[in-house]
Amino acid sequence: MLDRLLRPLRNIGHRVINSIWRLGYASRFFAMTLLKSGTSFARFSLIMREIYFSGVLSLIIILVSGLFVGMVLGLQGYETLQKYGSEEALGTLVSLSLVRELGPVVAALLFASRAGSAITAEIGLMKATEQIAAMEMMAVDPIARIIGPRFWGGVISMPLLAAMFSAIGVFGGYLVGVVLIGVDDGAFWSQMQANVDFRNDILNGVIKSVVFGVAVTAIAVFEGYDAPPTAEGVSGATTRTVVMSSLAVLGLDFILTAFMFRGM
């Protein structure tokens, strides 16, 4: 009877201990990845291949999503600004929304869904087919050879994808606001140039995208490396990558926004 009553408490304690242990293991894994980055950069062709895999192959979903997000912002923003007679500020609304917030966040969520899950599945499959074990047997460090290039490929790709998302989003807002609705062309661009600040807006968006890239890629490579070597294990690791990356992006976005607005 007593054992039955204590079983839920024992299960909770077991899960907490496992979570703390896994967090420590992930921190050590991340530190080892950074320490062995020099070996990865020595063979920069590997990083270039991962930039293609993580960045170039994600361009379609990033550009299409950015275009439609910008078009929706242009349409909704015009309807709102029209009530106050400020249609000329449409360019400012679209650009600030994309550069400060939607560009880095939405691009990071899409990056996690497409590239992050693919990285986890690839590394998990290599572990399941014992390719990683074979590298260790041949004295090849899998962290320097497999993890490092994929990590830095994702970190480099993420800010570029976020910038393209914001740029194509502004173009989408221009299509809807200027071409379709009829907002003045000069007012659209001049208001945008006058109100978008490089340091407080563009640079903060770049910082966000870099932090999101580090978080998403670190989670992806760790989940793949730590995945149980079974089909079910790889599938679960891929799911955890998408879920944990999305939560990390949203949580970090709030923290970074709070610090950035406090410093303005």
C-alpha positions as CSV (number, residue, x, y, z in Angstrom):
1,M,0.0,0.0,0.0
2,L,2.8,2.4,1.0
3,D,4.7,1.5,-2.1
4,R,1.7,2.2,-4.3
5,L,1.3,5.7,-2.7
6,L,5.0,6.5,-3.1
7,R,5.2,5.3,-6.7
8,P,4.1,8.6,-8.3
9,L,6.5,10.6,-6.2
10,R,9.3,8.2,-7.1
11,N,8.5,8.5,-10.8
12,I,8.5,12.3,-10.6
13,G,11.9,12.2,-8.9
14,H,13.3,9.8,-11.5
15,R,12.2,12.1,-14.3
16,V,13.7,15.2,-12.6
17,I,17.0,13.4,-12.1
18,N,17.1,12.2,-15.7
19,S,16.2,15.7,-17.0
20,I,19.0,17.3,-14.9
21,W,21.5,14.6,-16.1
22,R,20.5,15.1,-19.7
23,L,20.8,18.8,-19.4
24,G,24.4,18.4,-18.1
25,Y,25.2,15.9,-20.9
26,A,23.8,18.4,-23.5
27,S,25.9,21.2,-22.0
28,R,29.1,19.1,-22.1
29,F,28.2,18.1,-25.7
30,F,27.8,21.7,-26.7
31,A,31.1,22.7,-25.1
32,M,32.9,19.8,-26.9
33,T,31.4,21.0,-30.2
34,L,32.7,24.5,-29.7
35,L,36.1,23.3,-28.6
36,K,36.5,21.1,-31.7
37,S,35.2,23.7,-34.1
38,G,38.8,24.5,-35.3
39,T,39.0,21.0,-36.8
40,S,35.7,21.6,-38.6
41,F,36.8,25.0,-40.0
42,A,40.0,23.4,-41.2
43,R,37.9,21.5,-43.7
44,F,35.6,24.3,-44.7
45,S,34.2,22.3,-47.6
46,L,32.3,20.2,-45.1
47,I,30.7,23.4,-43.7
48,M,29.9,24.7,-47.2
49,R,28.1,21.4,-47.9
50,E,26.0,21.7,-44.8
51,I,25.2,25.4,-45.6
52,Y,23.8,24.1,-48.9
53,F,21.9,21.3,-47.1
54,S,20.5,23.5,-44.3
55,G,20.3,26.9,-46.0
56,V,19.9,26.6,-49.8
57,L,17.5,23.7,-49.6
58,S,15.3,25.7,-47.2
59,L,15.1,28.7,-49.5
60,I,11.8,27.8,-51.1
61,I,9.8,27.5,-48.0
62,I,11.5,30.6,-46.5
63,L,10.9,32.8,-49.6
64,V,7.3,31.6,-50.2
65,S,6.4,32.0,-46.5
66,G,8.0,35.4,-46.3
67,L,6.2,36.7,-49.4
68,F,2.8,35.7,-48.1
69,V,3.5,37.0,-44.6
70,G,4.5,40.3,-46.1
71,M,1.3,40.4,-48.2
72,V,-0.9,39.6,-45.2
73,L,0.9,42.4,-43.2
74,G,0.4,44.8,-46.0
75,L,-3.3,44.0,-46.3
76,Q,-4.0,44.0,-42.5
77,G,-1.8,47.0,-41.9
78,Y,-3.6,49.1,-44.5
79,E,-7.0,48.3,-43.1
80,T,-5.8,49.3,-39.7
81,L,-3.9,52.5,-40.7
82,Q,-6.7,53.6,-43.0
83,K,-8.9,54.2,-39.9
84,Y,-6.4,56.8,-38.6
85,G,-5.6,58.3,-42.0
86,S,-2.0,57.0,-41.9
87,E,-1.8,54.9,-45.0
88,E,1.6,56.3,-45.8
89,A,3.1,54.6,-42.8
90,L,2.4,51.2,-44.2
91,G,6.0,50.7,-45.2
92,T,7.1,51.4,-41.7
93,L,4.6,49.0,-40.2
94,V,5.6,46.1,-42.6
95,S,9.3,46.6,-42.3
96,L,9.5,47.0,-38.5
97,S,7.2,44.0,-38.0
98,L,9.4,41.8,-40.2
99,V,12.9,43.1,-39.2
100,R,12.3,43.2,-35.5
101,E,10.0,40.2,-34.9
102,L,8.4,38.1,-37.6
103,G,11.5,37.7,-39.8
104,P,13.8,36.1,-37.2
105,V,11.0,34.2,-35.4
106,V,9.1,32.7,-38.3
107,A,12.3,31.9,-40.2
108,A,13.7,30.1,-37.2
109,L,10.5,28.1,-36.8
110,L,10.5,27.1,-40.4
111,F,14.3,26.4,-40.2
112,A,13.6,24.1,-37.2
113,S,10.8,22.3,-39.0
114,R,12.7,21.7,-42.2
115,A,16.5,21.8,-41.6
116,G,16.5,20.9,-37.9
117,S,14.5,17.8,-38.2
118,A,16.5,16.7,-41.3
119,I,19.8,17.1,-39.3
120,T,18.5,15.1,-36.4
121,A,17.2,12.3,-38.7
122,E,20.5,12.2,-40.6
123,I,22.7,11.9,-37.5
124,G,20.2,9.5,-35.8
125,L,20.3,7.3,-38.9
126,M,24.1,7.3,-39.0
127,K,24.0,6.2,-35.3
128,A,21.4,3.5,-36.0
129,T,23.5,2.1,-38.9
130,E,26.7,2.2,-36.7
131,Q,28.5,4.7,-39.0
132,I,29.4,6.8,-35.9
133,A,30.7,3.7,-34.1
134,A,32.8,2.8,-37.2
135,M,34.3,6.3,-37.2
136,E,35.3,6.0,-33.6
137,M,36.9,2.6,-34.4
138,M,39.0,4.3,-37.1
139,A,40.1,7.0,-34.6
140,V,37.9,9.7,-36.4
141,D,36.3,12.1,-34.0
142,P,32.6,12.1,-34.9
143,I,32.0,15.4,-33.1
144,A,34.6,17.2,-35.3
145,R,33.7,15.3,-38.5
146,I,29.9,15.1,-38.2
147,I,28.6,17.4,-35.6
148,G,30.8,20.5,-36.0
149,P,30.1,21.1,-39.8
150,R,26.4,20.6,-39.3
151,F,26.3,22.9,-36.3
152,W,28.2,25.8,-38.0
153,G,26.4,25.2,-41.3
154,G,23.1,25.9,-39.5
155,V,24.4,28.8,-37.5
156,I,25.7,30.5,-40.6
157,S,22.6,29.8,-42.7
158,M,20.0,31.0,-40.1
159,P,20.8,34.8,-40.2
160,L,20.9,34.7,-44.0
161,L,17.6,33.0,-44.2
162,A,16.0,35.5,-41.8
163,A,17.3,38.4,-43.9
164,M,15.9,36.9,-47.0
165,F,12.6,36.3,-45.3
166,S,12.4,40.0,-44.2
167,A,13.4,41.3,-47.6
168,I,10.9,39.2,-49.5
169,G,8.3,40.1,-46.9
170,V,8.8,43.8,-47.5
171,F,8.4,43.1,-51.2
172,G,5.2,41.3,-50.5
173,G,3.9,44.3,-48.5
174,Y,4.9,46.5,-51.4
175,L,2.9,44.4,-53.9
176,V,-0.2,44.6,-51.8
177,G,0.1,48.1,-50.5
178,V,1.4,50.0,-53.5
179,V,0.6,47.8,-56.6
180,L,-2.8,46.4,-55.6
181,I,-4.3,49.0,-53.1
182,G,-2.6,52.1,-54.4
183,V,-0.6,53.6,-51.5
184,D,1.9,56.2,-52.8
185,D,5.1,54.6,-53.9
186,G,7.4,57.4,-52.6
187,A,5.6,57.6,-49.2
188,F,6.0,53.8,-48.8
189,W,9.7,53.8,-49.2
190,S,10.5,57.1,-47.7
191,Q,8.6,56.4,-44.5
192,M,10.4,53.0,-44.2
193,Q,13.9,54.6,-44.7
194,A,13.1,57.3,-42.2
195,N,11.8,55.1,-39.4
196,V,13.9,51.9,-39.6
197,D,17.1,52.3,-37.6
198,F,20.1,50.1,-38.3
199,R,21.2,49.6,-34.7
200,N,17.9,49.4,-32.9
201,D,16.0,47.5,-35.6
202,I,18.1,45.7,-38.1
203,L,21.0,44.8,-35.9
204,N,18.7,43.5,-33.1
205,G,17.0,41.3,-35.7
206,V,20.3,39.9,-36.8
207,I,21.3,39.2,-33.2
208,K,18.0,37.4,-32.7
209,S,18.5,35.3,-35.8
210,V,22.0,34.3,-34.8
211,V,20.9,33.2,-31.3
212,F,18.0,31.3,-32.8
213,G,20.4,29.6,-35.2
214,V,22.7,28.5,-32.4
215,A,19.8,27.2,-30.3
216,V,18.0,25.3,-33.1
217,T,21.1,23.7,-34.6
218,A,22.5,22.8,-31.1
219,I,19.2,21.0,-30.2
220,A,19.1,19.3,-33.6
221,V,22.6,17.9,-33.5
222,F,22.3,16.8,-29.9
223,E,19.0,15.0,-30.3
224,G,20.4,13.2,-33.4
225,Y,23.6,12.2,-31.6
226,D,21.7,11.1,-28.4
227,A,18.9,9.3,-30.3
228,P,18.4,5.6,-29.5
229,P,19.7,3.5,-32.5
230,T,16.2,2.3,-33.5
231,A,13.6,3.5,-36.0
232,E,11.3,4.6,-33.1
233,G,14.3,6.3,-31.4
234,V,15.2,8.4,-34.4
235,S,11.5,9.2,-35.0
236,G,11.2,10.4,-31.3
237,A,14.4,12.4,-31.6
238,T,13.1,14.2,-34.7
239,T,9.9,15.1,-33.0
240,R,11.7,16.4,-29.9
241,T,13.9,18.5,-32.1
242,V,10.9,20.3,-33.7
243,V,9.1,20.7,-30.3
244,M,12.1,21.8,-28.3
245,S,13.4,24.1,-31.0
246,S,10.1,25.9,-31.4
247,L,9.8,26.4,-27.6
248,A,13.4,27.6,-27.4
249,V,12.9,30.1,-30.2
250,L,9.7,31.5,-28.6
251,G,11.2,31.7,-25.1
252,L,14.5,33.3,-26.3
253,D,12.5,35.8,-28.4
254,F,10.8,37.1,-25.3
255,I,14.0,37.3,-23.3
256,L,15.9,39.0,-26.1
257,T,13.1,41.4,-26.8
258,A,12.9,42.4,-23.2
259,F,16.6,43.2,-23.0
260,M,16.6,45.0,-26.4
261,F,13.6,47.2,-25.6
262,R,15.0,48.0,-22.1
263,G,18.3,49.1,-23.7
264,M,16.5,51.4,-26.2
